[in-house]
Amino acid sequence: MSGTPIDREKVWTEFTEAVNMTPSKLQKWLETDESKAAGWSGDDGGETIGRHSGRRIVEIKHKHKTDLTDDDYAHMRKVVGYVHRHLAQGGPKEDLENSTWRHSLMNWGHDPMAD
């Protein structure tokens, strides 16, 4: 992987703060119709980028920290960036629970309604 070296400790800390859903809760969420309806699937109309990311997050969360690869850390950094950008946009004023905004964040492992 080229570019700036990854500060693994910083990425680990930010990732564990951004991803507030357990692997089992995220995996269960990814199977819902609401999850499937949220996000952008690209030109092929397949699985959304967020749902694909959610599956990768579940894989990462099941690994021991010492077994994480540079690719895992690169994805973790991407997740942190997405969650931070999405939260900065602010959610809807009404019906946050059923909003596409929340559902999209949940596909990336973050439930804005969790503590």
DSSP file (Angstrom, degrees, kcal/mol; ACC not computed):
  #  RESIDUE AA STRUCTURE BP1 BP2  ACC     N-H-->O    O-->H-N    N-H-->O    O-->H-N    TCO  KAPPA ALPHA  PHI   PSI    X-CA   Y-CA   Z-CA
    1    1 A M              0   0    0      0, 0.0     2,-0.2     0, 0.0    70,-0.0   0.000 360.0 360.0 360.0 134.1    0.0    0.0    0.0
    2    2 A S        +     0   0    0      3,-0.0     2,-0.2     0, 0.0     0, 0.0  -0.465 360.0  48.5-100.5 173.5    1.4    3.4   -0.9
    3    3 A G  S    S-     0   0    0     -2,-0.2     3,-0.1     3,-0.0     0, 0.0  -0.593  98.4  -1.5  99.5-161.3    1.0    6.8    0.6
    4    4 A T  S    S-     0   0    0     -2,-0.2     0, 0.0     1,-0.1     0, 0.0  -0.408  79.7-107.1 -67.9 136.0    1.2    7.9    4.2
    5    5 A P        -     0   0    0      0, 0.0     2,-0.5     0, 0.0    -1,-0.1  -0.315  37.7-110.6 -61.6 149.3    2.0    5.1    6.7
    6    6 A I        -     0   0    0     -3,-0.1     2,-1.3     1,-0.1     3,-0.1  -0.699  13.3-140.1 -87.2 128.3   -1.0    4.2    8.9
    7    7 A D     >  -     0   0    0     -2,-0.5     4,-2.6     1,-0.2     5,-0.2  -0.737  22.3-168.3 -82.9  93.0   -0.9    5.1   12.6
    8    8 A R  H  > S+     0   0    0     -2,-1.3     4,-2.9     1,-0.2     5,-0.2   0.856  79.4  51.2 -58.4 -41.3   -2.4    1.8   13.7
    9    9 A E  H  > S+     0   0    0      2,-0.2     4,-2.5     1,-0.2    -1,-0.2   0.926 112.5  46.3 -63.8 -43.8   -3.1    2.9   17.3
   10   10 A K  H  > S+     0   0    0      2,-0.2     4,-2.7     1,-0.2     5,-0.2   0.933 114.8  46.7 -63.8 -46.0   -4.8    6.1   16.3
   11   11 A V  H  X S+     0   0    0     -4,-2.6     4,-2.8     2,-0.2     5,-0.2   0.919 111.7  51.9 -62.9 -43.2   -6.9    4.2   13.7
   12   12 A W  H  X S+     0   0    0     -4,-2.9     4,-2.6    -5,-0.2    -2,-0.2   0.940 112.2  45.6 -57.5 -48.9   -7.8    1.5   16.2
   13   13 A T  H  X S+     0   0    0     -4,-2.5     4,-1.5     1,-0.2    -2,-0.2   0.937 115.5  45.4 -61.7 -48.8   -8.9    4.1   18.8
   14   14 A E  H  X S+     0   0    0     -4,-2.7     4,-2.4     1,-0.2    -1,-0.2   0.892 113.7  50.6 -63.5 -39.6  -11.0    6.1   16.3
   15   15 A F  H  X S+     0   0    0     -4,-2.8     4,-2.9    -5,-0.2    -2,-0.2   0.925 109.0  49.7 -64.9 -46.1  -12.5    3.0   14.8
   16   16 A T  H  < S+     0   0    0     -4,-2.6    -1,-0.2    -5,-0.2    -2,-0.2   0.789 114.4  46.5 -67.7 -25.1  -13.6    1.6   18.1
   17   17 A E  H  < S+     0   0    0     -4,-1.5    -1,-0.2    -5,-0.2    -2,-0.2   0.869 115.9  44.3 -78.3 -39.1  -15.2    4.9   19.0
   18   18 A A  H  < S+     0   0    0     -4,-2.4     2,-1.1     1,-0.2    -2,-0.2   0.885 105.0  63.9 -74.2 -39.9  -16.9    5.3   15.6
   19   19 A V     <  +     0   0    0     -4,-2.9    91,-0.2    -5,-0.2    -1,-0.2  -0.745  57.1 162.1 -91.1 100.3  -18.2    1.7   15.4
   20   20 A N        +     0   0    0     -2,-1.1     2,-0.4    89,-0.8    90,-0.2   0.270  45.3  91.6-104.9  10.6  -20.6    1.4   18.3
   21   21 A M  S    S-     0   0    0     88,-1.4    -2,-0.0    85,-0.1     0, 0.0  -0.862  76.7-121.7-104.3 140.9  -22.5   -1.7   17.1
   22   22 A T     >  -     0   0    0     -2,-0.4     4,-2.8     1,-0.1     5,-0.3  -0.371  28.9-109.6 -71.3 158.3  -21.5   -5.2   18.1
   23   23 A P  H  > S+     0   0    0      0, 0.0     4,-2.7     0, 0.0     5,-0.2   0.901 119.8  48.7 -56.5 -40.6  -20.6   -7.6   15.3
   24   24 A S  H  > S+     0   0    0      2,-0.2     4,-2.2     1,-0.2     5,-0.2   0.907 112.4  47.1 -68.7 -39.7  -23.8   -9.6   16.0
   25   25 A K  H  > S+     0   0    0      2,-0.2     4,-2.4     1,-0.2    -1,-0.2   0.913 115.0  47.1 -66.3 -41.5  -26.0   -6.5   16.1
   26   26 A L  H  X S+     0   0    0     -4,-2.8     4,-2.5     2,-0.2    -2,-0.2   0.926 111.5  50.3 -65.4 -44.6  -24.5   -5.2   12.9
   27   27 A Q  H  X S+     0   0    0     -4,-2.7     4,-0.6    -5,-0.3    -2,-0.2   0.913 112.3  47.3 -60.6 -43.0  -24.7   -8.6   11.2
   28   28 A K  H >< S+     0   0    0     -4,-2.2     3,-1.0     1,-0.2    -1,-0.2   0.917 111.6  51.5 -63.9 -43.2  -28.4   -8.9   12.1
   29   29 A W  H >< S+     0   0    0     -4,-2.4     3,-2.2     1,-0.2     6,-0.4   0.898 101.2  61.4 -59.2 -43.0  -29.0   -5.3   11.0
   30   30 A L  H 3< S+     0   0    0     -4,-2.5    -1,-0.2     1,-0.3    -2,-0.2   0.686  99.1  57.6 -61.8 -18.2  -27.4   -6.0    7.6
   31   31 A E  T << S+     0   0    0     -3,-1.0    -1,-0.3    -4,-0.6    -2,-0.2   0.476  87.5 101.4 -90.1  -2.7  -30.1   -8.6    6.9
   32   32 A T  S <> S-     0   0    0     -3,-2.2     4,-1.8    -4,-0.2     5,-0.1  -0.427  79.2-124.2 -82.7 157.5  -33.0   -6.2    7.3
   33   33 A D  H  > S+     0   0    0      1,-0.2     4,-1.6     2,-0.2     5,-0.1   0.853 112.4  58.5 -63.9 -35.2  -35.0   -4.6    4.5
   34   34 A E  H  > S+     0   0    0      1,-0.2     4,-0.8     2,-0.2    -1,-0.2   0.894 105.9  48.3 -63.2 -39.6  -34.1   -1.2    5.9
   35   35 A S  H >4 S+     0   0    0     -6,-0.4     3,-0.8     1,-0.2    -1,-0.2   0.925 110.7  50.6 -64.1 -44.4  -30.4   -1.9    5.6
   36   36 A K  H 3< S+     0   0    0     -4,-1.8    -1,-0.2     1,-0.2    -2,-0.2   0.780 109.4  51.9 -65.6 -27.0  -30.8   -3.1    2.0
   37   37 A A  H 3< S+     0   0    0     -4,-1.6     2,-0.4    -5,-0.1    -1,-0.2   0.644  95.8  83.0 -85.1 -15.4  -32.8    0.1    1.1
   38   38 A A  S << S+     0   0    0     -4,-0.8    13,-0.2    -3,-0.8    10,-0.1  -0.734  79.9  17.4 -96.0 135.2  -30.2    2.6    2.5
   39   39 A G  S    S-     0   0    0     -2,-0.4     2,-0.5    11,-0.1     9,-0.1  -0.363  86.3 -59.9 106.7 178.0  -27.1    3.6    0.6
   40   40 A W        -     0   0    0     -2,-0.1     9,-2.2     1,-0.1    10,-0.3  -0.881  30.6-171.7-108.2 129.5  -25.7    3.7   -2.9
   41   41 A S      > -     0   0    0     -2,-0.5     5,-0.6     1,-0.3     3,-0.4   0.428  35.7-132.5-102.2   0.1  -25.2    0.5   -4.9
   42   42 A G  T > 5 -     0   0    0      1,-0.2     3,-0.8     3,-0.1    -1,-0.3  -0.284  48.4 -44.6  80.0-169.6  -23.3    2.0   -7.9
   43   43 A D  T 3 5S+     0   0    0      1,-0.2    -1,-0.2     2,-0.1    -2,-0.0   0.756 131.1  59.5 -73.5 -26.0  -24.0    1.3  -11.5
   44   44 A D  T 3 5S-     0   0    0     -3,-0.4    -1,-0.2     3,-0.1    -2,-0.1   0.617  97.9-131.9 -83.0 -10.0  -24.5   -2.4  -11.2
   45   45 A G  T < 5 +     0   0    0     -3,-0.8    -3,-0.1    -4,-0.3     3,-0.1   0.631  63.5 128.4  72.8  12.1  -27.4   -2.1   -8.8
   46   46 A G      < -     0   0    0     -5,-0.6    -1,-0.1     1,-0.2    -4,-0.0   0.236  66.4 -26.2 -80.2-153.6  -25.8   -4.7   -6.5
   47   47 A E  S    S-     0   0    0      1,-0.1    -1,-0.2     2,-0.1    -3,-0.1  -0.267  75.6-105.3 -60.0 142.6  -25.1   -4.6   -2.8
   48   48 A T     >  -     0   0    0    -10,-0.1     4,-2.2     1,-0.1    -7,-0.3  -0.279  21.3-118.4 -68.6 156.8  -24.7   -1.0   -1.4
   49   49 A I  H  > S+     0   0    0     -9,-2.2     4,-2.4     1,-0.2     5,-0.2   0.891 114.8  53.4 -60.5 -41.5  -21.2    0.2   -0.5
   50   50 A G  H  > S+     0   0    0    -10,-0.3     4,-2.6     2,-0.2    -1,-0.2   0.890 108.4  47.9 -63.4 -41.0  -22.3    0.6    3.1
   51   51 A R  H  > S+     0   0    0      2,-0.2     4,-2.0   -13,-0.2    -1,-0.2   0.896 111.7  50.1 -69.1 -39.0  -23.6   -2.9    3.4
   52   52 A H  H  X S+     0   0    0     -4,-2.2     4,-1.8     1,-0.2    -2,-0.2   0.923 112.0  48.8 -61.8 -42.8  -20.4   -4.3    1.9
   53   53 A S  H  X S+     0   0    0     -4,-2.4     4,-2.6     1,-0.2    -2,-0.2   0.905 107.0  56.1 -62.3 -42.0  -18.5   -2.1    4.4
   54   54 A G  H  X S+     0   0    0     -4,-2.6     4,-2.1     1,-0.2    -1,-0.2   0.893 106.2  49.9 -58.4 -41.6  -20.7   -3.5    7.2
   55   55 A R  H  X S+     0   0    0     -4,-2.0     4,-2.0     1,-0.2    -1,-0.2   0.903 110.8  49.6 -63.4 -40.7  -19.7   -7.0    6.4
   56   56 A R  H  X S+     0   0    0     -4,-1.8     4,-2.6     2,-0.2    -2,-0.2   0.881 107.9  54.2 -65.4 -37.9  -16.1   -6.1    6.3
   57   57 A I  H  X S+     0   0    0     -4,-2.6     4,-3.0     2,-0.2    -2,-0.2   0.918 106.4  51.8 -61.6 -43.8  -16.5   -4.4    9.7
   58   58 A V  H  X S+     0   0    0     -4,-2.1     4,-1.2     1,-0.2    -2,-0.2   0.926 110.6  48.6 -58.9 -44.8  -18.0   -7.6   11.1
   59   59 A E  H  X S+     0   0    0     -4,-2.0     4,-0.5     1,-0.2     3,-0.5   0.934 112.9  47.5 -59.6 -47.1  -14.9   -9.5    9.8
   60   60 A I  H >< S+     0   0    0     -4,-2.6     3,-1.4     1,-0.2    -2,-0.2   0.916 109.2  53.1 -61.7 -44.5  -12.5   -7.0   11.3
   61   61 A K  H 3< S+     0   0    0     -4,-3.0    -1,-0.2     1,-0.3    -2,-0.2   0.743 105.6  55.5 -66.7 -22.0  -14.3   -7.0   14.7
   62   62 A H  H 3< S+     0   0    0     -4,-1.2    -1,-0.3    -3,-0.5    -2,-0.2   0.575  95.1  86.9 -84.9  -9.6  -14.0  -10.8   14.8
   63   63 A K  S << S-     0   0    0     -3,-1.4     2,-0.2    -4,-0.5     5,-0.1  -0.540  85.7-109.9 -87.6 154.5  -10.2  -10.6   14.4
   64   64 A H    >   -     0   0    0     -2,-0.2     3,-1.9     1,-0.1     4,-0.4  -0.601  32.0-117.0 -74.6 146.0   -7.6  -10.2   17.1
   65   65 A K  G >  S+     0   0    0      1,-0.3     3,-1.3    -2,-0.2    -1,-0.1   0.859 115.6  56.5 -53.6 -38.7   -6.0   -6.8   17.0
   66   66 A T  G 3  S+     0   0    0      1,-0.2    -1,-0.3    -3,-0.0    -3,-0.0   0.670 103.1  55.9 -70.3 -15.5   -2.6   -8.4   16.3
   67   67 A D  G <  S+     0   0    0     -3,-1.9    -1,-0.2     2,-0.0    -2,-0.2   0.451  79.2 116.9 -95.2  -1.7   -4.0  -10.2   13.2
   68   68 A L    <   -     0   0    0     -3,-1.3     2,-0.1    -4,-0.4    -8,-0.0  -0.455  54.0-146.3 -71.7 139.0   -5.3   -7.0   11.5
   69   69 A T     >  -     0   0    0     -2,-0.2     4,-2.4     1,-0.1     5,-0.2  -0.435  28.9-101.9 -97.1 171.6   -3.6   -6.3    8.1
   70   70 A D  H  > S+     0   0    0      1,-0.2     4,-2.4     2,-0.2     5,-0.2   0.884 125.5  54.2 -58.8 -38.4   -2.8   -3.0    6.5
   71   71 A D  H  > S+     0   0    0      2,-0.2     4,-2.2     1,-0.2    -1,-0.2   0.893 106.7  51.1 -63.6 -39.2   -5.9   -3.5    4.3
   72   72 A D  H  > S+     0   0    0      2,-0.2     4,-2.7     1,-0.2    -2,-0.2   0.941 111.4  47.2 -61.5 -46.5   -8.0   -3.9    7.5
   73   73 A Y  H  X S+     0   0    0     -4,-2.4     4,-2.3     1,-0.2    -2,-0.2   0.871 109.4  53.8 -64.9 -35.7   -6.5   -0.7    8.9
   74   74 A A  H  X S+     0   0    0     -4,-2.4     4,-1.8     2,-0.2    -1,-0.2   0.909 111.4  45.8 -63.7 -40.4   -7.2    1.1    5.6
   75   75 A H  H  X S+     0   0    0     -4,-2.2     4,-2.5     2,-0.2    -2,-0.2   0.908 110.1  53.8 -68.9 -40.0  -10.8    0.0    5.7
   76   76 A M  H  X S+     0   0    0     -4,-2.7     4,-2.3     1,-0.2    -2,-0.2   0.904 108.5  49.8 -59.2 -41.3  -11.1    1.0    9.4
   77   77 A R  H  X S+     0   0    0     -4,-2.3     4,-2.3     1,-0.2    -1,-0.2   0.889 109.5  51.6 -64.9 -38.7   -9.8    4.5    8.4
   78   78 A K  H  X S+     0   0    0     -4,-1.8     4,-2.4     2,-0.2    -2,-0.2   0.898 109.3  50.5 -63.7 -40.9  -12.4    4.7    5.6
   79   79 A V  H  X S+     0   0    0     -4,-2.5     4,-2.8     2,-0.2     5,-0.2   0.930 109.5  50.2 -62.2 -46.8  -15.1    3.8    8.1
   80   80 A V  H  X S+     0   0    0     -4,-2.3     4,-2.6     1,-0.2     5,-0.2   0.927 111.4  48.8 -58.7 -46.2  -14.0    6.5   10.6
   81   81 A G  H  X S+     0   0    0     -4,-2.3     4,-2.5     2,-0.2     5,-0.2   0.917 112.5  47.7 -60.6 -44.8  -14.0    9.1    7.8
   82   82 A Y  H  X S+     0   0    0     -4,-2.4     4,-2.9     2,-0.2     5,-0.2   0.950 113.0  47.4 -62.3 -49.5  -17.5    8.1    6.6
   83   83 A V  H  X S+     0   0    0     -4,-2.8     4,-2.6     1,-0.2     5,-0.2   0.926 113.9  47.4 -60.2 -45.8  -19.0    8.1   10.1
   84   84 A H  H  X S+     0   0    0     -4,-2.6     4,-1.9    -5,-0.2    -1,-0.2   0.919 114.6  45.9 -63.3 -43.9  -17.5   11.5   10.9
   85   85 A R  H  X S+     0   0    0     -4,-2.5     4,-1.1    -5,-0.2    -2,-0.2   0.925 114.2  48.2 -63.9 -44.2  -18.6   13.1    7.6
   86   86 A H  H  X S+     0   0    0     -4,-2.9     4,-0.6     1,-0.2     3,-0.5   0.907 111.8  48.7 -65.6 -42.5  -22.1   11.6    7.9
   87   87 A L  H >< S+     0   0    0     -4,-2.6     3,-1.0    -5,-0.2    -1,-0.2   0.867 105.8  58.8 -64.2 -35.9  -22.5   12.8   11.5
   88   88 A A  H 3< S+     0   0    0     -4,-1.9    -1,-0.2     1,-0.3    -2,-0.2   0.786  97.0  61.7 -64.8 -27.2  -21.3   16.3   10.6
   89   89 A Q  H 3< S-     0   0    0     -4,-1.1    -1,-0.3    -3,-0.5    -2,-0.2   0.774 107.4-133.7 -68.2 -25.0  -24.1   16.5    8.1
   90   90 A G    <<  -     0   0    0     -3,-1.0    -2,-0.1    -4,-0.6     3,-0.1   0.320  14.7-100.4  79.9 145.0  -26.6   16.2   10.9
   91   91 A G        -     0   0    0      1,-0.2     5,-0.1    -4,-0.1     2,-0.0  -0.281  48.1 -69.5 -91.7 179.3  -29.6   14.0   11.0
   92   92 A P        -     0   0    0      0, 0.0    -1,-0.2     0, 0.0     4,-0.1  -0.325  33.7-132.9 -68.3 152.2  -33.3   14.7   10.4
   93   93 A K  S    S+     0   0    0      2,-0.1     2,-0.3    -3,-0.1     3,-0.2   0.750  90.1  41.5 -76.1 -25.3  -35.1   16.7   13.0
   94   94 A E  S    S+     0   0    0      1,-0.2    -1,-0.1     2,-0.1     0, 0.0  -0.936 116.5   8.7-127.0 148.6  -38.0   14.3   13.0
   95   95 A D    >   +     0   0    0     -2,-0.3     3,-0.6     1,-0.1     4,-0.3   0.883  63.2 165.2  54.4  48.1  -38.2   10.5   13.0
   96   96 A L  G >   +     0   0    0      1,-0.2     3,-1.4     2,-0.2     6,-0.3   0.884  69.0  63.6 -56.7 -39.9  -34.5    9.9   13.4
   97   97 A E  G 3  S+     0   0    0      1,-0.3    -1,-0.2     5,-0.1    16,-0.1   0.857 112.2  32.5 -57.0 -39.3  -35.2    6.2   14.3
   98   98 A N  G <  S+     0   0    0     -3,-0.6    -1,-0.3     4,-0.1    -2,-0.2   0.211  92.7 124.9-104.1  14.4  -36.6    5.4   10.8
   99   99 A S    <>  -     0   0    0     -3,-1.4     4,-2.3    -4,-0.3     5,-0.2  -0.445  65.0-133.5 -80.6 147.9  -34.5    7.8    8.8
  100  100 A T  H  > S+     0   0    0      1,-0.2     4,-2.8     2,-0.2     5,-0.2   0.831 108.3  63.1 -62.2 -32.5  -32.4    6.7    5.8
  101  101 A W  H  > S+     0   0    0      2,-0.2     4,-1.8     1,-0.2    -1,-0.2   0.941 107.7  40.5 -57.5 -49.7  -29.6    8.9    7.4
  102  102 A R  H  > S+     0   0    0     -6,-0.3     4,-2.5     2,-0.2    -2,-0.2   0.920 114.2  53.0 -65.4 -44.0  -29.5    6.6   10.5
  103  103 A H  H  X S+     0   0    0     -4,-2.3     4,-1.7     1,-0.2    -2,-0.2   0.884 107.9  50.9 -61.7 -39.2  -29.9    3.5    8.4
  104  104 A S  H  X S+     0   0    0     -4,-2.8     4,-0.8     2,-0.2    -1,-0.2   0.929 110.7  48.6 -63.8 -44.9  -26.9    4.4    6.2
  105  105 A L  H ><>S+     0   0    0     -4,-1.8     5,-2.3     1,-0.2     3,-0.9   0.895 108.1  55.0 -60.8 -40.0  -24.8    5.1    9.3
  106  106 A M  H ><5S+     0   0    0     -4,-2.5     3,-1.9     1,-0.3    -1,-0.2   0.853  99.2  60.3 -64.9 -33.4  -25.8    1.7   10.8
  107  107 A N  H 3<5S+     0   0    0     -4,-1.7    -1,-0.3     1,-0.3    -2,-0.2   0.800 105.9  49.8 -60.8 -26.2  -24.6    0.0    7.6
  108  108 A W  T <<5S-     0   0    0     -3,-0.9    -1,-0.3    -4,-0.8    -2,-0.2   0.221 129.4 -98.7 -96.9  12.3  -21.2    1.5    8.5
  109  109 A G  T < 5S+     0   0    0     -3,-1.9   -88,-1.4     1,-0.2   -89,-0.8   0.545  88.5 112.5  89.7   7.6  -21.5    0.2   12.1
  110  110 A H      < -     0   0    0     -5,-2.3    -2,-0.2   -91,-0.2    -1,-0.2  -0.955  43.6-168.0-121.3 120.5  -22.6    3.3   13.9
  111  111 A D    >   -     0   0    0     -2,-0.5     3,-1.9     1,-0.1    -8,-0.1  -0.906   7.8-160.9-102.9 109.6  -26.0    3.7   15.4
  112  112 A P  T 3  S+     0   0    0      0, 0.0    -1,-0.1     0, 0.0   -15,-0.1   0.630  90.1  59.4 -66.0 -10.9  -26.5    7.4   16.3
  113  113 A M  T 3  S+     0   0    0    -17,-0.1     2,-0.1   -16,-0.1   -16,-0.0   0.518  85.9  95.4 -93.5  -5.9  -29.3    6.5   18.7
  114  114 A A    <         0   0    0     -3,-1.9   -93,-0.1     1,-0.1   -94,-0.0  -0.406 360.0 360.0 -77.6 161.4  -27.0    4.3   20.8
  115  115 A D              0   0    0     -2,-0.1    -1,-0.1   -95,-0.1    -2,-0.0   0.593 360.0 360.0 -55.9 360.0  -25.4    5.8   23.9
